[in-house]
Amino acid sequence: MSWTCPSCARTFAREDQFHSHDTADVDTHFVQRPKQLRATFDELIASQVGSVVEVRGSSDVDDELRLWLRQAYELGSSGS
C-alpha cells in the first residue's frame, strides 16, 4: 500500500513518510550554515551514500541491484 503526500503529490511506501518540500537549490540551502556542513554534504554526495531505486516487482531485482544492496548492507554494518 502506498501513500501520496497531499502537499506535493509524491508517492511513498509508508504513510506520513518523512520528506522535504524544500525547493531551494543546494547553494542557497547552505547559505549562513557552517562550511563543514557543506563539505560533509559534498563528500556524501561524491561517495553516493544515498540512492533511490524504484522496484515495482520481483522482475526489477537483478544481479546488479542485489550487488548494490549487499554493498550498502555491508557498508552500513561496518559502522563506518
Secondary structure, 3 states (H helix, E strand, C coil): CCEECCCCCCEECCCCCCCCCCCCCHHHHCCCCCHHHHHHHHHHHHCCCCCCCCCCCHHHCCHHHHHHHHHHHHHHHCCC
